[in-house]
Amino acid sequence: MKPSGSIKRYLPVLACNKYSIGRIRSNDVFRDDGKRIFAVPESKIIGLNPRNNEDLNFIGEAYGYEAEEKGDDMDVWNLKGGQLKILSQGEIEEIHQRALDVLQQVGCFFESKDALAIFEKHGAVVDYSTRIAKLPRNMVEAALRLCPSSMLLAARDPARDIHAEGDRVYFGPGTLPVKVRDLETGQIRMGTLKDCEDFARLIDALEFIHFFKGMITPNDVNKKIPELYMINAAYNNTTKQISSTSLSVKAVLDLYRMGVAVAGGEEAFKQRPMIIINMLAVSPLQWGKTNLDAIIALAKVGCPIIVGSEPQGGTTGPTPLAGQVMLNVAETLAGIALTQLIKPNTPIMWGNVGSLSDMRSGLFASGAVELGLINAAMNQMAKFYRLPTYSTGGMSDSKLSDAQAGVEKSLQALTVALAGGNYIHDAAGLMESCLLCSYEQYVIDNEMLGMVSRVLEGIRVTPETLSFEQIKEIGPGGNFMGLRHTLDHIRKEHYLPRLFDRSTYDAWEAAGARDIREIARDKAREILATHRVEPLPQEACDELQAIIKNAEETYAK
């Protein structure tokens, strides 16, 4: 039913720092608490710029309010998922039991005599000729009970620490890329050490990317120890938390030593571990010598470890997703059992990097929507075991920052975040099945992750947010734009995009008709030109350089 009285011409309004408030009447009169009136001129309404950060200030001034300071009310360091449940409790328990059956009846191949001896000592049936160990159920379940249920991963800036536990959610990049889309030329080239430095500084400034993980393998350094150069670049160019993979056992221990140097010594590292290193099985049911020896070495010194697996459905894992999840669980449990047999209470993060093979080509389908489902199920399994989770979500097989990339990345990231993945890597910047990374894609993905973060916050239902008094005051046919209540809640309730355009076509065309890639490229350039990171103490810098120099002169010759 329409309100009585004359209905004035409505004009579309794009206001409040990129967010559309709705439609208001030109020259309409608004009131504030029944005392103040303010006539909004038509020219001012039409002139509101949806990309102008001053729009909130205009609205506040128009109604005599003090505008809020710039910034968001979203607490990006306390995001929580867990709303999405892919598996029922009965299905979780069935997967668990069948995974234990696999370990006890089929066993795993362990390419390390030391690992086989450890398992044999604790009751496993070991065949040294085949290197297969069959792990009894009670051994595996006892090992699980020894794992800590939460994990602190320290950052140089304590405000950026990762608290991996429960349904807390953090996003970060990935490790595999070897190629980069040049920020200036747009051409594809091999990654360099400068890219490592620049990417670290870029993500240091992107608010919805919580940690650093690899990001690009430099091609212009010693090929035996690129991870040492990469992590040195990270420690010097971000105060966010650091994660890495490694190519050798000696380099693994050097990564640990680098973390110790930044922490300020071994005791300080125990209180605030400054690095976590991931070790993955080789599907199906194999653990390679390098990763096993690295697990043994890291467990002995108490360094946090990501233990996981990466079966690809249809090739190295079963095609049915349930079978792939079960295989992934079995392989991960085998690695976790080893760590706890070496040193009880070793901090472990439950890892999953599994996806699919596209059976038309056999290639890794990094952008598959099923990857989100697999990771969501693996998160539920980890929570069944009360372990923090390392997840995958936010990848794409696209070669450009295009619609395919947007669909694949956002569906994966949202699915895994809603499932409560604690430490979601590959969430930003990666393309072409993790082989390529892009400066502008990092900026675009930061925007996407901001939207995912808003979804995680959900809908707050309180007497204040139900807005009964405001609805009562405004009544039929009124407008909420003139209320202080509206201004107070814009940033709390509405995600205000930094990059994405919400203007009219005419306004977009008048502003240069630029697409998101151009806008993101300019933003990346701006960050790299202006963002500065608090430097490492000189003593820590010297220790990192000494570790690299020693590696160059010994095992990396």
C-alpha positions as CSV (number, residue, x, y, z in Angstrom):
1,M,0.0,0.0,0.0
2,K,1.5,3.4,-1.1
3,P,1.9,6.1,1.5
4,S,-0.6,9.0,1.3
5,G,0.5,12.4,0.1
6,S,2.5,13.6,-2.9
7,I,5.2,11.3,-4.2
8,K,8.2,13.3,-5.4
9,R,10.5,12.2,-8.2
10,Y,13.1,9.7,-7.0
11,L,16.8,10.0,-7.9
12,P,19.3,7.1,-7.7
13,V,21.9,7.8,-5.1
14,L,25.3,6.2,-4.7
15,A,26.7,7.4,-1.4
16,C,28.5,6.5,1.8
17,N,31.9,5.5,0.5
18,K,31.0,3.2,-2.4
19,Y,27.8,1.9,-0.9
20,S,24.3,2.5,-2.3
21,I,22.0,3.8,0.4
22,G,19.0,3.6,-1.8
23,R,16.8,6.3,-3.3
24,I,16.0,9.7,-1.8
25,R,13.8,12.5,-3.1
26,S,15.5,15.6,-4.5
27,N,15.0,18.6,-2.2
28,D,13.4,16.3,0.4
29,V,13.6,17.5,4.0
30,F,15.1,15.1,6.5
31,R,14.9,15.5,10.3
32,D,17.3,14.6,13.1
33,D,15.6,13.8,16.4
34,G,12.7,16.0,15.4
35,K,14.8,19.1,15.9
36,R,16.9,19.7,12.9
37,I,15.9,19.9,9.3
38,F,18.2,19.8,6.3
39,A,17.3,20.1,2.6
40,V,19.4,17.9,0.4
41,P,20.0,19.8,-2.9
42,E,19.5,17.7,-6.0
43,S,23.0,18.7,-7.3
44,K,24.6,17.3,-4.2
45,I,22.7,14.1,-4.5
46,I,23.7,13.6,-8.1
47,G,27.2,14.6,-7.4
48,L,28.0,12.0,-4.8
49,N,31.0,10.0,-5.9
50,P,30.8,6.3,-5.1
51,R,34.6,6.0,-4.9
52,N,35.0,9.1,-2.8
53,N,36.0,8.5,0.8
54,E,34.5,11.9,1.7
55,D,30.9,10.7,1.1
56,L,30.5,9.6,4.7
57,N,31.8,12.9,5.9
58,F,29.3,14.7,3.7
59,I,26.4,12.8,5.2
60,G,27.7,13.4,8.7
61,E,28.1,17.1,8.1
62,A,24.7,17.4,6.4
63,Y,23.0,16.1,9.5
64,G,25.2,17.8,12.0
65,Y,27.0,14.6,13.0
66,E,30.7,14.0,13.5
67,A,31.7,11.6,10.8
68,E,33.4,8.3,11.9
69,E,37.1,8.0,11.5
70,K,38.2,6.1,8.4
71,G,38.6,2.4,8.8
72,D,36.4,-0.7,9.4
73,D,34.7,-2.1,12.4
74,M,35.3,-5.6,11.1
75,D,37.8,-7.4,13.3
76,V,39.8,-9.2,10.6
77,W,42.0,-10.9,13.2
78,N,39.1,-12.7,14.9
79,L,37.1,-14.2,12.1
80,K,35.2,-17.4,12.7
81,G,33.8,-20.0,10.4
82,G,32.3,-23.4,11.2
83,Q,28.8,-22.6,9.8
84,L,29.1,-25.2,7.0
85,K,29.0,-28.9,7.8
86,I,29.5,-31.2,4.8
87,L,29.6,-34.5,6.7
88,S,27.3,-35.9,9.4
89,Q,28.7,-37.1,12.6
90,G,28.0,-40.7,11.5
91,E,29.9,-40.1,8.2
92,I,32.9,-38.6,10.1
93,E,33.1,-41.6,12.3
94,E,32.8,-44.0,9.3
95,I,35.7,-42.2,7.5
96,H,37.8,-42.3,10.7
97,Q,37.3,-46.1,11.1
98,R,38.0,-46.9,7.4
99,A,41.1,-44.8,7.5
100,L,42.4,-46.8,10.5
101,D,41.5,-50.0,8.6
102,V,43.7,-48.7,5.7
103,L,46.7,-48.0,8.0
104,Q,46.4,-51.3,9.8
105,Q,45.6,-53.6,6.9
106,V,47.2,-52.0,3.9
107,G,49.9,-49.8,5.6
108,C,52.0,-47.0,4.2
109,F,55.3,-46.9,2.4
110,F,57.9,-45.1,4.4
111,E,61.2,-44.3,2.5
112,S,63.2,-44.0,5.7
113,K,64.7,-46.8,7.8
114,D,64.7,-44.4,10.8
115,A,61.0,-43.9,10.5
116,L,60.3,-47.6,10.1
117,A,62.4,-48.4,13.2
118,I,60.4,-45.8,15.2
119,F,57.1,-47.4,14.1
120,E,58.4,-50.9,14.8
121,K,59.6,-50.0,18.3
122,H,56.0,-48.8,19.1
123,G,54.2,-51.9,17.8
124,A,53.8,-51.5,14.0
125,V,54.2,-54.4,11.7
126,V,57.2,-53.4,9.5
127,D,58.5,-55.1,6.4
128,Y,61.9,-53.6,5.7
129,S,62.1,-55.2,2.3
130,T,59.0,-53.4,1.0
131,R,59.4,-50.5,3.5
132,I,55.7,-50.8,4.4
133,A,54.6,-50.3,7.9
134,K,51.1,-51.4,9.1
135,L,50.1,-49.2,12.0
136,P,47.8,-50.6,14.7
137,R,44.7,-48.6,15.5
138,N,45.6,-48.1,19.1
139,M,49.0,-46.6,18.2
140,V,47.4,-44.0,15.9
141,E,44.6,-43.1,18.3
142,A,47.1,-42.7,21.2
143,A,49.2,-40.4,19.0
144,L,46.2,-38.2,18.2
145,R,45.5,-37.8,21.9
146,L,49.0,-36.3,22.4
147,C,48.6,-33.5,19.8
148,P,47.9,-30.0,21.1
149,S,44.5,-28.7,20.1
150,S,45.6,-25.2,19.5
151,M,48.7,-23.5,18.1
152,L,50.2,-20.0,18.4
153,L,52.1,-19.0,15.2
154,A,53.9,-15.8,16.1
155,A,54.4,-12.8,13.8
156,R,57.0,-10.1,14.2
157,D,54.1,-7.8,15.1
158,P,52.3,-9.6,18.0
159,A,49.0,-8.0,16.9
160,R,49.3,-10.1,13.8
161,D,49.8,-13.4,15.5
162,I,47.9,-16.5,14.2
163,H,45.9,-18.4,16.9
164,A,45.0,-21.6,15.1
165,E,42.2,-23.2,17.0
166,G,38.5,-24.0,16.9
167,D,36.8,-22.3,14.0
168,R,39.1,-19.2,13.7
169,V,39.9,-18.3,10.1
170,Y,43.0,-16.8,8.6
171,F,43.9,-16.4,4.9
172,G,47.3,-16.4,3.1
173,P,49.1,-17.1,-0.2
174,G,50.8,-20.3,-1.4
175,T,54.2,-21.6,-2.2
176,L,54.4,-23.2,-5.6
177,P,54.5,-20.4,-8.2
178,V,57.6,-20.1,-10.4
179,K,56.2,-17.5,-12.8
180,V,55.0,-14.0,-12.3
181,R,53.0,-11.5,-14.4
182,D,55.2,-8.5,-14.5
183,L,53.5,-5.5,-12.9
184,E,54.7,-3.0,-15.5
185,T,54.8,-4.9,-18.8
186,G,52.1,-7.5,-18.1
187,Q,54.3,-10.2,-19.6
188,I,54.9,-13.6,-18.0
189,R,58.5,-14.1,-16.7
190,M,60.3,-16.2,-14.1
191,G,60.2,-15.1,-10.5
192,T,63.1,-13.2,-8.9
193,L,64.3,-12.4,-5.4
194,K,63.0,-8.9,-5.8
195,D,59.6,-10.3,-6.5
196,C,59.8,-12.2,-3.1
197,E,60.6,-8.9,-1.4
198,D,57.9,-7.0,-3.3
199,F,55.2,-9.6,-2.8
200,A,56.0,-9.7,1.0
201,R,55.7,-6.0,1.2
202,L,52.5,-6.0,-0.8
203,I,50.7,-8.6,1.4
204,D,52.0,-6.7,4.5
205,A,49.7,-3.9,3.4
206,L,46.7,-6.0,2.3
207,E,44.4,-6.3,5.4
208,F,42.6,-9.5,4.6
209,I,45.8,-11.6,4.0
210,H,47.0,-12.7,7.4
211,F,50.2,-14.6,6.7
212,F,53.1,-15.1,4.3
213,K,53.7,-18.4,2.6
214,G,56.2,-18.6,-0.2
215,M,54.4,-16.6,-2.9
216,I,57.1,-17.0,-5.6
217,T,60.2,-19.3,-6.0
218,P,63.1,-17.0,-7.0
219,N,64.9,-18.1,-10.1
220,D,67.9,-15.9,-9.7
221,V,69.4,-17.4,-6.6
222,N,71.1,-20.7,-5.7
223,K,68.7,-23.4,-7.0
224,K,69.5,-25.6,-4.0
225,I,68.3,-23.2,-1.3
226,P,65.7,-20.8,-2.9
227,E,63.5,-21.2,0.2
228,L,66.2,-19.6,2.4
229,Y,66.4,-16.5,0.2
230,M,62.6,-16.4,0.0
231,I,62.1,-16.5,3.8
232,N,64.9,-14.0,4.4
233,A,63.1,-11.7,2.0
234,A,59.9,-12.3,3.9
235,Y,61.3,-11.6,7.4
236,N,62.7,-8.3,6.1
237,N,59.5,-7.2,4.3
238,T,56.5,-8.1,6.4
239,T,55.7,-8.3,10.0
240,K,53.0,-10.9,9.4
241,Q,53.5,-14.6,10.3
242,I,55.8,-16.8,8.1
243,S,55.3,-20.3,6.6
244,S,57.5,-22.3,4.2
245,T,58.2,-25.6,2.5
246,S,61.7,-26.9,1.9
247,L,63.7,-28.9,-0.6
248,S,66.1,-30.7,1.8
249,V,66.5,-31.7,5.5
250,K,69.5,-29.4,5.9
251,A,67.5,-26.4,4.5
252,V,64.6,-27.4,6.8
253,L,66.8,-27.0,9.9
254,D,68.1,-23.7,8.5
255,L,64.6,-22.4,8.1
256,Y,64.0,-23.3,11.8
257,R,67.3,-21.5,12.7
258,M,66.1,-18.5,10.8
259,G,62.9,-18.5,12.9
260,V,65.0,-18.8,16.0
261,A,67.1,-15.9,15.0
262,V,64.1,-13.6,14.5
263,A,62.4,-14.8,17.7
264,G,65.6,-14.0,19.7
265,G,66.8,-17.4,20.6
266,E,65.6,-21.0,21.2
267,E,63.8,-20.3,24.4
268,A,62.0,-17.3,22.8
269,F,61.1,-19.4,19.8
270,K,59.4,-22.0,22.1
271,Q,57.2,-19.3,23.5
272,R,56.7,-17.5,20.2
273,P,57.5,-19.8,17.2
274,M,58.2,-17.6,14.3
275,I,57.8,-20.2,11.5
276,I,55.8,-23.3,10.6
277,I,57.1,-25.7,7.9
278,N,54.9,-28.1,5.9
279,M,55.5,-31.8,5.1
280,L,53.2,-33.7,2.8
281,A,52.8,-37.4,1.9
282,V,53.0,-38.6,-1.7
283,S,49.7,-40.2,-2.6
284,P,48.7,-42.9,-2.5
285,L,50.0,-44.0,0.9
286,Q,53.7,-43.0,0.6
287,W,55.9,-40.8,2.7
288,G,59.2,-39.8,1.0
289,K,62.6,-39.9,2.7
290,T,63.2,-36.1,2.6
291,N,59.9,-35.3,4.3
292,L,60.3,-38.1,6.8
293,D,63.8,-37.1,7.8
294,A,62.6,-33.5,8.0
295,I,59.7,-34.5,10.3
296,I,62.1,-36.3,12.6
297,A,64.5,-33.3,12.7
298,L,61.7,-30.7,13.3
299,A,59.9,-32.8,15.9
300,K,63.1,-33.2,17.9
301,V,63.6,-29.4,18.1
302,G,59.9,-28.7,18.7
303,C,59.2,-26.7,15.6
304,P,55.6,-26.5,14.5
305,I,54.9,-28.7,11.5
306,I,52.1,-28.9,9.0
307,V,51.5,-32.6,8.3
308,G,49.2,-33.4,5.4
309,S,48.6,-35.0,2.1
310,E,47.6,-34.0,-1.5
311,P,45.8,-36.8,-3.4
312,Q,44.3,-35.8,-6.7
313,G,41.0,-37.5,-7.4
314,G,41.1,-39.8,-10.4
315,T,44.9,-40.2,-10.5
316,T,46.6,-40.4,-7.2
317,G,43.4,-40.7,-5.3
318,P,40.0,-42.3,-5.7
319,T,37.4,-40.5,-7.9
320,P,34.6,-40.4,-5.3
321,L,35.2,-37.5,-2.9
322,A,34.5,-39.7,0.1
323,G,37.3,-42.1,-0.9
324,Q,39.7,-39.3,-1.5
325,V,38.9,-37.8,1.9
326,M,39.4,-41.1,3.6
327,L,42.8,-41.7,1.8
328,N,43.8,-38.2,2.8
329,V,42.9,-38.8,6.4
330,A,44.9,-42.1,6.5
331,E,48.0,-40.5,5.0
332,T,47.8,-37.6,7.3
333,L,47.3,-39.8,10.4
334,A,50.4,-41.8,9.5
335,G,52.5,-38.6,9.5
336,I,51.0,-37.3,12.7
337,A,51.6,-40.6,14.4
338,L,55.3,-40.4,13.5
339,T,55.7,-36.9,15.0
340,Q,54.1,-37.9,18.3
341,L,56.1,-41.1,18.6
342,I,59.3,-39.0,18.2
343,K,58.3,-36.2,20.6
344,P,54.9,-36.2,22.3
345,N,53.0,-32.9,22.2
346,T,54.8,-31.7,19.1
347,P,52.6,-28.9,17.7
348,I,50.9,-30.2,14.5
349,M,48.6,-28.6,12.0
350,W,46.4,-31.0,10.1
351,G,47.1,-30.4,6.4
352,N,45.1,-30.8,3.3
353,V,46.1,-29.8,-0.3
354,G,44.0,-32.4,-2.1
355,S,42.0,-31.6,-5.3
356,L,41.2,-33.3,-8.6
357,S,42.7,-34.3,-11.8
358,D,40.8,-33.2,-14.9
359,M,40.3,-36.6,-16.4
360,R,40.1,-35.1,-19.9
361,S,43.8,-34.1,-19.7
362,G,45.2,-35.6,-16.4
363,L,46.2,-32.1,-15.3
364,F,45.8,-30.8,-11.8
365,A,42.4,-29.0,-11.5
366,S,43.4,-26.4,-8.9
367,G,40.2,-24.3,-9.5
368,A,37.8,-27.2,-9.1
369,V,34.8,-26.5,-6.9
370,E,35.2,-29.9,-5.4
371,L,38.4,-28.7,-3.8
372,G,36.2,-26.6,-1.5
373,L,34.1,-29.6,-0.6
374,I,37.2,-31.8,0.1
375,N,38.7,-29.2,2.3
376,A,35.5,-28.6,4.1
377,A,35.2,-32.3,4.9
378,M,38.9,-32.5,6.0
379,N,38.3,-29.5,8.3
380,Q,35.5,-31.5,9.9
381,M,37.8,-34.5,10.3
382,A,40.4,-32.3,12.0
383,K,37.9,-30.9,14.4
384,F,36.8,-34.4,15.2
385,Y,40.5,-35.0,16.2
386,R,40.6,-31.5,17.9
387,L,43.5,-30.4,15.7
388,P,44.2,-27.0,14.1
389,T,43.8,-27.1,10.3
390,Y,45.9,-26.1,7.3
391,S,43.5,-25.8,4.3
392,T,43.6,-24.9,0.6
393,G,41.1,-22.6,-1.0
394,G,41.2,-19.7,-3.4
395,M,43.0,-21.2,-6.4
396,S,42.2,-20.9,-10.1
397,D,43.3,-22.6,-13.4
398,S,42.7,-19.3,-15.3
399,K,45.7,-17.5,-16.8
400,L,44.2,-14.0,-16.4
401,S,42.5,-12.0,-13.7
402,D,39.1,-12.8,-15.4
403,A,35.7,-14.1,-14.6
404,Q,36.9,-17.7,-14.4
405,A,39.4,-16.7,-11.8
406,G,36.8,-14.8,-9.8
407,V,34.3,-17.6,-9.8
408,E,36.8,-20.4,-8.9
409,K,38.6,-18.4,-6.3
410,S,35.6,-17.0,-4.4
411,L,33.7,-20.3,-4.4
412,Q,36.6,-22.2,-2.9
413,A,37.6,-19.5,-0.4
414,L,34.0,-19.0,0.8
415,T,33.4,-22.8,1.2
416,V,36.6,-23.5,3.1
417,A,36.2,-20.4,5.3
418,L,32.6,-21.3,6.2
419,A,33.8,-24.8,7.1
420,G,36.2,-23.2,9.7
421,G,39.6,-23.7,8.1
422,N,42.1,-22.1,10.5
423,Y,45.0,-21.5,8.1
424,I,43.7,-21.2,4.6
425,H,46.7,-21.0,2.1
426,D,46.6,-20.5,-1.6
427,A,43.8,-18.0,-0.9
428,A,45.3,-15.2,-2.9
429,G,47.4,-14.3,-5.9
430,L,47.7,-17.8,-7.6
431,M,46.7,-18.6,-11.1
432,E,47.4,-21.3,-13.8
433,S,47.2,-24.3,-11.4
434,C,49.5,-22.5,-8.8
435,L,52.3,-22.0,-11.4
436,L,51.7,-18.3,-11.9
437,C,51.2,-15.4,-9.4
438,S,50.2,-11.8,-10.1
439,Y,50.5,-8.5,-8.3
440,E,47.1,-7.3,-9.4
441,Q,45.5,-10.6,-8.5
442,Y,46.7,-10.3,-4.9
443,V,45.0,-7.0,-4.7
444,I,41.8,-8.3,-6.3
445,D,41.8,-11.4,-4.1
446,N,42.2,-9.2,-1.0
447,E,38.9,-7.5,-2.0
448,M,37.3,-10.9,-2.5
449,L,38.6,-12.1,0.9
450,G,37.1,-9.0,2.5
451,M,33.7,-10.0,1.2
452,V,34.2,-13.6,2.4
453,S,35.2,-12.1,5.8
454,R,31.9,-10.2,5.9
455,V,30.0,-13.3,5.3
456,L,31.8,-15.0,8.2
457,E,30.6,-12.2,10.5
458,G,27.0,-13.1,9.7
459,I,24.0,-11.1,10.8
460,R,24.1,-9.5,14.3
461,V,20.7,-9.7,15.9
462,T,20.4,-7.3,18.9
463,P,17.9,-4.7,20.0
464,E,20.1,-2.1,18.4
465,T,20.4,-3.8,15.0
466,L,16.7,-4.9,14.9
467,S,16.1,-1.1,14.5
468,F,12.6,-1.2,15.9
469,E,12.7,2.4,17.3
470,Q,14.1,3.7,14.0
471,I,11.5,1.9,11.9
472,K,8.8,3.3,14.3
473,E,10.2,6.8,13.9
474,I,10.5,6.8,10.1
475,G,7.2,5.0,9.5
476,P,5.7,4.2,6.1
477,G,7.3,6.0,3.1
478,G,10.1,7.5,5.0
479,N,13.9,7.3,4.6
480,F,16.6,6.2,7.0
481,M,19.4,8.2,5.4
482,G,19.0,11.1,7.8
483,L,19.3,9.1,11.0
484,R,22.4,9.0,13.2
485,H,21.7,5.3,13.6
486,T,22.3,4.9,9.9
487,L,25.7,6.6,10.0
488,D,26.7,4.7,13.1
489,H,26.1,1.3,11.5
490,I,27.3,1.7,7.9
491,R,30.8,0.4,8.4
492,K,29.7,-2.2,11.0
493,E,27.0,-3.7,8.8
494,H,28.1,-3.1,5.2
495,Y,31.3,-4.2,3.5
496,L,32.6,-1.2,1.6
497,P,34.6,-2.3,-1.4
498,R,38.0,-0.7,-2.0
499,L,38.3,-1.7,-5.6
500,F,35.0,-2.9,-7.0
501,D,32.9,-0.3,-8.8
502,R,29.3,0.4,-7.8
503,S,28.7,3.5,-9.8
504,T,26.4,4.0,-12.8
505,Y,27.6,3.2,-16.3
506,D,27.9,6.9,-17.2
507,A,29.9,7.7,-14.1
508,W,32.2,4.7,-14.7
509,E,32.7,5.8,-18.3
510,A,33.4,9.4,-17.3
511,A,36.0,8.2,-14.9
512,G,37.9,6.4,-17.6
513,A,36.0,3.1,-18.1
514,R,38.8,1.2,-16.4
515,D,38.4,-2.5,-15.6
516,I,39.4,-4.2,-12.3
517,R,42.8,-5.3,-13.5
518,E,43.9,-1.7,-14.3
519,I,42.6,-0.5,-10.9
520,A,44.3,-3.3,-9.0
521,R,47.5,-2.8,-10.9
522,D,47.6,0.9,-9.9
523,K,46.8,-0.1,-6.3
524,A,49.7,-2.5,-6.2
525,R,52.0,0.1,-7.6
526,E,50.8,2.6,-5.0
527,I,51.4,0.1,-2.2
528,L,54.9,-0.8,-3.4
529,A,55.8,2.9,-3.8
530,T,54.6,4.0,-0.4
531,H,54.3,1.1,2.1
532,R,57.2,0.8,4.5
533,V,57.8,-2.2,6.9
534,E,59.4,-1.9,10.3
535,P,62.9,-3.2,9.8
536,L,64.3,-6.3,11.5
537,P,66.9,-5.6,14.3
538,Q,70.3,-5.6,12.8
539,E,71.4,-8.6,14.9
540,A,68.6,-10.7,13.4
541,C,69.5,-9.5,9.9
542,D,73.1,-10.5,10.4
543,E,72.1,-14.0,11.7
544,L,69.9,-14.6,8.7
545,Q,72.7,-13.6,6.3
546,A,75.1,-15.9,8.2
547,I,72.7,-18.9,7.9
548,I,72.5,-18.3,4.1
549,K,76.2,-17.8,3.7
550,N,76.9,-21.1,5.7
551,A,74.5,-23.0,3.5
552,E,76.1,-21.6,0.3
553,E,79.5,-22.7,1.5
554,T,78.5,-26.2,2.7
555,Y,75.5,-28.3,1.4
556,A,74.4,-25.8,-1.3
557,K,77.7,-25.6,-3.2
